[in-house]
């Protein structure tokens, strides 16, 4: 398994698509979260008149005091999509390259091969989470310094909790992508299926049918809804009346996401062990 971990770690480092996706995630944080909001508040305050929060308070979203909720909100959107693609590439690409048969005739067994892939994916998830948190902290420091305002950083324990929440969410989406890669044996199908679920099953249905009694009960067990519940436990320093109340509490969200992480992992192992990798 260690040999498989090293091999997959090397492949992840050499795959340019992985670096591009990480770059997109960090660029999204810098340009479309911090820089865009700061620019609008400073130069185009009229464009924010329709907001439920005054511009003087809204800009505090990108100050150090709101580091955790700002980063976690990104994890629920672009972060989830990036990690689904990342996970799908880690497993499905072997089928596209027709290298899976060659790997399996070597010494490591199927369990060791897949375990190495998932461990490498877990390490990458932690590093991506750390990078996102560090870039967001740097942006928050620059913004508050340029603005000439004062803002306090979250407590160290709060930052650790926020980092843990970020790692858990990204790990679930990465495991989902890896599972789809094993199940579909096609990079395009795994990525397409994952993104359709994320943007239709989670975002669209969750927004349109949130008030419907039957749908609402189903939504309570979807990973994205439970991730939002965890994020809501990290409050902004101001009240935003436009933010909807979570359907479940943070404890329910954490337990549900851990269950999804376990289910995606177990299903990946079961499928990978039992199915003929060369079959249709």
C-alpha positions as CSV (number, residue, x, y, z in Angstrom):
1,X,0.0,0.0,0.0
2,X,2.9,2.4,0.7
3,X,4.3,1.8,-2.7
4,X,0.9,2.5,-4.2
5,X,0.7,5.7,-2.1
6,X,4.0,6.9,-3.4
7,X,3.2,6.0,-7.0
8,X,-0.1,7.9,-6.8
9,X,1.4,10.8,-5.0
10,X,3.9,11.1,-7.9
11,X,1.2,10.9,-10.5
12,X,-0.8,13.6,-8.7
13,X,2.2,15.9,-8.6
14,X,3.0,15.3,-12.3
15,X,-0.6,15.7,-13.5
16,X,-1.0,19.3,-14.7
17,X,-4.8,19.2,-14.5
18,X,-4.5,18.9,-10.7
19,X,-2.3,22.0,-10.4
20,X,-4.7,23.9,-12.7
21,X,-7.7,23.0,-10.5
22,X,-5.9,24.0,-7.4
23,X,-4.9,27.2,-9.1
24,X,-8.6,27.8,-10.1
25,X,-9.7,27.3,-6.5
26,X,-7.1,29.7,-5.1
27,X,-7.7,32.3,-7.9
28,X,-11.5,32.1,-7.2
29,X,-10.8,32.9,-3.5
30,X,-8.5,35.8,-4.3
31,X,-10.3,37.4,-7.3
32,X,-14.0,36.6,-6.9
33,X,-14.3,36.5,-3.2
34,X,-11.8,39.0,-1.7
35,X,-10.8,41.3,-4.5
36,X,-14.2,41.6,-6.2
37,X,-16.1,42.5,-3.0
38,X,-13.4,44.9,-1.8
39,X,-13.5,46.6,-5.3
40,X,-17.2,46.9,-5.2
41,X,-17.3,48.3,-1.7
42,X,-14.6,50.9,-2.4
43,X,-15.4,52.0,-6.0
44,X,-19.0,50.9,-6.8
45,X,-21.0,51.2,-3.5
46,X,-24.1,52.0,-5.5
47,X,-24.1,48.5,-7.0
48,X,-24.6,47.1,-3.5
49,X,-27.7,49.2,-2.6
50,X,-30.0,46.2,-3.1
51,X,-28.0,44.1,-0.6
52,X,-29.7,43.4,2.8
53,X,-26.5,44.4,4.5
54,X,-25.0,47.9,4.3
55,X,-21.7,48.1,2.4
56,X,-19.9,49.2,5.6
57,X,-20.8,45.9,7.2
58,X,-20.6,43.8,4.0
59,X,-16.9,44.5,3.6
60,X,-16.2,42.9,6.9
61,X,-17.0,39.6,5.4
62,X,-13.5,39.7,3.9
63,X,-11.8,40.9,7.1
64,X,-9.8,38.5,9.3
65,X,-12.7,38.2,11.8
66,X,-14.7,36.4,9.2
67,X,-11.9,34.2,7.8
68,X,-13.6,30.9,8.6
69,X,-17.1,31.4,7.3
70,X,-15.8,33.1,4.1
71,X,-13.5,30.1,3.3
72,X,-16.1,27.6,4.1
73,X,-18.7,29.2,1.8
74,X,-16.2,28.7,-1.0
75,X,-15.8,25.1,-0.1
76,X,-19.6,24.6,-0.6
77,X,-19.5,25.9,-4.2
78,X,-16.4,25.9,-6.3
79,X,-14.5,23.8,-3.8
80,X,-17.0,21.0,-4.1
81,X,-16.8,21.0,-7.9
82,X,-13.0,21.1,-7.9
83,X,-12.7,18.1,-5.5
84,X,-15.3,16.0,-7.5
85,X,-13.1,16.5,-10.5
86,X,-9.9,15.9,-8.5
87,X,-11.3,12.6,-7.1
88,X,-12.6,11.4,-10.5
89,X,-9.3,12.0,-12.1
90,X,-7.5,10.0,-9.4
91,X,-9.4,6.8,-10.2
92,X,-11.1,7.0,-13.6
93,X,-8.0,8.2,-15.5
94,X,-6.4,4.7,-15.1
95,X,-9.2,3.3,-17.2
96,X,-8.9,6.0,-19.8
97,X,-5.2,5.4,-20.1
98,X,-5.7,1.6,-20.0
99,X,-3.1,1.4,-17.3
100,X,-5.3,-0.3,-14.6
101,X,-4.6,-3.8,-16.0
102,X,-0.8,-3.2,-15.9
103,X,-1.0,-1.9,-12.3
104,X,-3.0,-4.9,-11.1
105,X,-0.6,-7.5,-12.5
106,X,2.2,-6.0,-10.3
107,X,2.8,-7.1,-6.7
108,X,0.2,-4.9,-4.9
109,X,-3.3,-6.4,-4.7
110,X,-6.5,-4.5,-5.6
111,X,-7.2,-3.4,-2.0
112,X,-3.6,-2.0,-1.7
113,X,-3.8,-0.2,-5.0
114,X,-7.1,1.5,-4.2
115,X,-6.1,2.2,-0.6
116,X,-2.9,4.0,-1.9
117,X,-5.0,6.1,-4.3
118,X,-7.4,7.1,-1.6
119,X,-4.6,7.9,0.9
120,X,-2.9,10.1,-1.7
121,X,-6.2,11.8,-2.3
122,X,-6.6,12.4,1.4
123,X,-3.2,13.9,1.7
124,X,-3.9,16.1,-1.3
125,X,-7.2,17.2,0.3
126,X,-5.5,18.3,3.5
127,X,-2.8,20.2,1.6
128,X,-5.4,21.9,-0.6
129,X,-7.4,22.9,2.5
130,X,-4.3,24.3,4.2
131,X,-3.4,26.3,1.0
132,X,-6.9,27.7,0.7
133,X,-6.9,28.8,4.4
134,X,-3.4,30.3,4.1
135,X,-4.3,32.3,0.9
136,X,-7.6,33.5,2.4
137,X,-5.7,34.6,5.6
138,X,-3.2,36.5,3.5
139,X,-6.0,38.2,1.5
140,X,-7.8,39.2,4.6
141,X,-4.7,40.7,6.1
142,X,-4.0,42.7,2.9
143,X,-7.6,43.9,2.6
144,X,-7.9,45.1,6.2
145,X,-4.5,46.8,6.0
146,X,-5.3,48.6,2.7
147,X,-8.7,49.6,4.1
148,X,-7.1,51.0,7.3
149,X,-9.6,49.3,9.5
150,X,-9.1,47.1,12.5
151,X,-10.2,43.5,12.8
152,X,-9.3,40.6,15.2
153,X,-8.3,37.1,14.0
154,X,-10.4,34.1,15.1
155,X,-9.1,32.2,18.1
156,X,-6.6,29.4,17.3
157,X,-9.1,26.8,18.4
158,X,-11.7,28.3,16.0
159,X,-9.3,28.2,13.1
160,X,-8.5,24.5,13.8
161,X,-12.2,23.7,13.9
162,X,-12.7,25.6,10.7
163,X,-9.8,23.8,9.1
164,X,-11.3,20.5,10.2
165,X,-14.7,21.4,8.7
166,X,-13.0,22.4,5.5
167,X,-11.0,19.2,5.2
168,X,-14.1,17.1,6.0
169,X,-16.2,18.7,3.3
170,X,-13.6,18.6,0.6
171,X,-12.8,15.0,1.5
172,X,-16.4,13.9,1.0
173,X,-16.6,15.5,-2.4
174,X,-13.2,14.0,-3.4
175,X,-14.4,10.6,-2.2
176,X,-17.6,11.1,-4.2
177,X,-15.6,11.8,-7.3
178,X,-13.3,8.8,-6.7
179,X,-16.3,6.6,-6.3
180,X,-17.9,7.8,-9.5
181,X,-14.6,7.2,-11.3
182,X,-14.5,3.5,-10.1
183,X,-18.2,3.0,-10.8
184,X,-18.3,4.6,-14.3
185,X,-14.7,3.8,-15.4
186,X,-14.8,6.9,-17.4
187,X,-13.3,10.3,-16.5
188,X,-15.9,12.2,-18.5
189,X,-18.9,10.3,-17.1
190,X,-17.6,10.6,-13.5
191,X,-17.0,14.3,-13.8
192,X,-20.2,15.0,-15.6
193,X,-22.3,12.9,-13.3
194,X,-20.7,14.5,-10.2
195,X,-21.2,18.0,-11.4
196,X,-24.8,17.4,-12.6
197,X,-25.6,16.1,-9.1
198,X,-23.9,19.0,-7.4
199,X,-25.5,21.8,-9.5
200,X,-28.9,20.2,-10.2
201,X,-29.5,17.8,-7.3
202,X,-28.0,20.0,-4.6
203,X,-28.1,23.6,-5.8
204,X,-31.2,23.8,-8.0
205,X,-33.5,21.4,-6.1
206,X,-32.3,22.7,-2.7
207,X,-33.1,26.2,-3.8
208,X,-36.4,25.7,-5.6
209,X,-38.1,23.0,-3.4
210,X,-36.6,23.8,0.0
211,X,-40.1,24.7,1.4
212,X,-41.8,21.5,0.1
213,X,-42.5,19.2,3.0
214,X,-41.5,15.9,1.3
215,X,-38.5,17.3,-0.5
216,X,-37.4,19.1,2.6
217,X,-37.0,15.8,4.4
218,X,-34.9,14.4,1.6
219,X,-32.7,17.5,1.5
220,X,-31.8,17.0,5.1
221,X,-29.7,13.9,4.1
222,X,-27.9,15.4,1.1
223,X,-24.2,16.1,1.6
224,X,-24.3,19.7,0.4
225,X,-27.1,20.6,2.8
226,X,-25.3,19.0,5.7
227,X,-22.1,20.9,4.7
228,X,-24.0,24.1,4.8
229,X,-25.2,23.2,8.3
230,X,-21.6,22.8,9.5
231,X,-20.7,26.2,7.8
232,X,-23.6,27.9,9.6
233,X,-22.0,27.0,13.0
234,X,-19.2,29.5,12.1
235,X,-21.1,32.8,12.3
236,X,-20.3,36.0,10.5
237,X,-19.6,39.0,12.7
238,X,-22.7,40.7,11.4
239,X,-26.2,39.4,10.8
240,X,-27.2,38.8,7.2
241,X,-31.0,38.5,6.9
242,X,-30.8,37.0,3.4
243,X,-29.1,33.9,4.6
244,X,-31.5,31.0,5.0
245,X,-31.6,29.0,8.2
246,X,-30.0,25.5,7.9
247,X,-32.3,22.6,7.6
248,X,-30.3,20.6,10.2
249,X,-27.9,21.4,13.0
250,X,-24.1,21.2,12.8
251,X,-23.9,17.9,14.7
252,X,-26.3,16.3,12.2
253,X,-24.2,17.7,9.4
254,X,-20.9,16.3,10.7
255,X,-22.3,12.8,11.4
256,X,-24.0,12.7,8.0
257,X,-20.8,13.8,6.1
258,X,-18.7,11.2,8.0
259,X,-21.3,8.6,7.0
260,X,-21.1,9.7,3.3
261,X,-17.3,9.5,3.5
262,X,-17.4,6.0,4.8
263,X,-20.1,4.9,2.3
264,X,-18.2,6.3,-0.7
265,X,-15.0,4.6,0.4
266,X,-16.5,1.2,1.1
267,X,-18.5,1.2,-2.1
268,X,-15.3,2.1,-4.1
269,X,-13.5,-0.9,-2.5
270,X,-16.4,-3.3,-3.1
271,X,-16.7,-2.4,-6.8
272,X,-13.0,-2.3,-7.4
273,X,-12.5,-5.7,-5.8
274,X,-15.3,-7.6,-7.5
275,X,-15.6,-6.2,-11.0
276,X,-13.5,-7.3,-14.0
277,X,-11.5,-4.1,-14.8
278,X,-11.2,-5.2,-18.4
279,X,-14.9,-5.8,-18.9
280,X,-17.5,-3.5,-20.3
